[in-house]
């Protein structure tokens, strides 16, 4: 099934030039949504070169290449055929991606609404004593975003020593997958909205619950903080987290949601639709792919997934001086402290540690999927997941995969996915909706409650039990952070780390049989967190645990205080769309008889690519 973005006849053009270009492009492409290889490439070639038959003369004018095709004694070189196939596949894929309409990219209006930019992410820029961005610093920042010139980015006026996080990355062009501007997420919630207040109340609860074990998140829980969080979140009509029977429960606390643009409800792209990814409420809170040992890569031994332990109760940014330094991109000057030993992930603080550096996670997941279970140890080895039934080598007895449908191929795609995902996320961060981070929002809350400042934030956050408990514990209303430098120096909506999880996870769901029940599932031993014990509850599938992995990384970022639920949820859909576009680009390159990979999206619908 081909994936296209709905056309939006009412989409406003940014200026007359862009409107003219858009109309011209659609008139050229037509409703079919694709160009022929000749149609797209012919303007790039000399008049003497056929677009359907690229000639070696283009690379070496005047050189006789006839001899290149005289050595095919057995008729097996297929030299010109393969060269033409490669050329046509590249051109056709580019044409199909280019033919996709550019969706609307509305913003929430906060940047224009508040002259002091209190609703905008300005971390790393220069700020005054109130934490408001310096107008000249902001102007230099906006100038660079508008001009796209490297030298203008070099001239942005910063408040400290931390550089801005990759603002030019989204402007680069990838040779695979759709362009950044052709993927969209719903508009960010406004600064004064009850929905944004609810998102931040959840984040305050995550800060308070960092050291509470996930084993306390169950329906007969009696932990007072868990019950208090559930009680308050249930009072918020605009809270968008998982629910059972319309209610938040300890079991649903901080579980997965995905956020898609709802074009059926609003063709302008402003509306979003929250959904629950399949099977993410089953089993332990932590995915099997963050618990199980990582089986051997070649000659390297298997690794138990034990991690350092950050000192319990440690928080940063809870004094105004630290908060203001973080705003300016200045280190707090305090190092993160760790306890002796290592353990499996048992609480939000541990998950925050994992999510601060999650790069190898998806290659680890691939190896866990590929490796067979250990016959002599049910708590070791891999999963041995079967491949997607559509893989043309699944039932072959005459040949095996060594390239296009092999483990090395998917390994390469997963490694590539990270850079593609970051570019896609940062396009939304820097160029669409520069929404503030939770630490910024917490500063507004503190200044209203502690100093009587007049900021347009919703009363729900000002009356929040979580915020009051934060003040009682830390002496301020600022959001307690697990990181000593706070969030990265780029806007927060969506989450780069989460789209960097959603993209490879979607590729893995396409590559393996997602319905496969994981043998010998595990959980952390509650009496010894350095050990695993069998999970004896309901069956856990590859697809469900991969879906859960995306949320684990995303909410690990939230446990740091970096993001809110909407950031994580929108990244699910954005990363999925990017991965689908990558698979679409590879689709015409195969020689094998291949009907397309079928898998389940985060919204529960089936798709074939």
TAHU-V44233 format. One record per run of one state. SS is the DSSP state (H for helix, E for strand, - for the rest). FROM is the first residue (numbers start at 1). TO is the last residue. If there is no record, write none. Layout:
ss->(SS | SS)
from->(FROM | FROM)
to->(TO | TO)
This chain:
ss->(- | H | - | H | - | E | - | E | - | H | - | H | - | H | - | H | - | E | - | E | - | E | - | E | - | H | - | H | - | E | - | H | - | H | - | H | - | E | H | - | H | - | E | - | E | - | E | - | E | - | H | - | E | - | E | - | E | - | E | - | H | - | E | - | E | H | - | H | - | E | - | E | - | E | - | H | - | E | - | H | - | H | - | H | - | E | - | H | E | - | E | - | E | - | E | - | E | H | - | H | - | E | - | E | -)
from->(1 | 16 | 30 | 37 | 45 | 50 | 51 | 53 | 54 | 56 | 59 | 66 | 70 | 79 | 100 | 110 | 114 | 120 | 121 | 125 | 126 | 127 | 128 | 133 | 134 | 135 | 148 | 150 | 155 | 158 | 159 | 169 | 172 | 180 | 183 | 194 | 209 | 213 | 214 | 217 | 224 | 235 | 244 | 245 | 247 | 248 | 258 | 262 | 272 | 276 | 288 | 292 | 294 | 295 | 303 | 304 | 307 | 311 | 316 | 317 | 320 | 328 | 338 | 344 | 347 | 348 | 356 | 361 | 371 | 373 | 374 | 381 | 382 | 387 | 388 | 407 | 433 | 435 | 436 | 438 | 452 | 459 | 463 | 465 | 475 | 481 | 482 | 496 | 512 | 513 | 517 | 518 | 522 | 525 | 532 | 535 | 541 | 542 | 561 | 565 | 588 | 598 | 601 | 606 | 609)
to->(15 | 29 | 36 | 44 | 49 | 50 | 52 | 53 | 55 | 58 | 65 | 69 | 78 | 99 | 109 | 113 | 119 | 120 | 124 | 125 | 126 | 127 | 132 | 133 | 134 | 147 | 149 | 154 | 157 | 158 | 168 | 171 | 179 | 182 | 193 | 208 | 212 | 213 | 216 | 223 | 234 | 243 | 244 | 246 | 247 | 257 | 261 | 271 | 275 | 287 | 291 | 293 | 294 | 302 | 303 | 306 | 310 | 315 | 316 | 319 | 327 | 337 | 343 | 346 | 347 | 355 | 360 | 370 | 372 | 373 | 380 | 381 | 386 | 387 | 406 | 432 | 434 | 435 | 437 | 451 | 458 | 462 | 464 | 474 | 480 | 481 | 495 | 511 | 512 | 516 | 517 | 521 | 524 | 531 | 534 | 540 | 541 | 560 | 564 | 587 | 597 | 600 | 605 | 608 | 609)
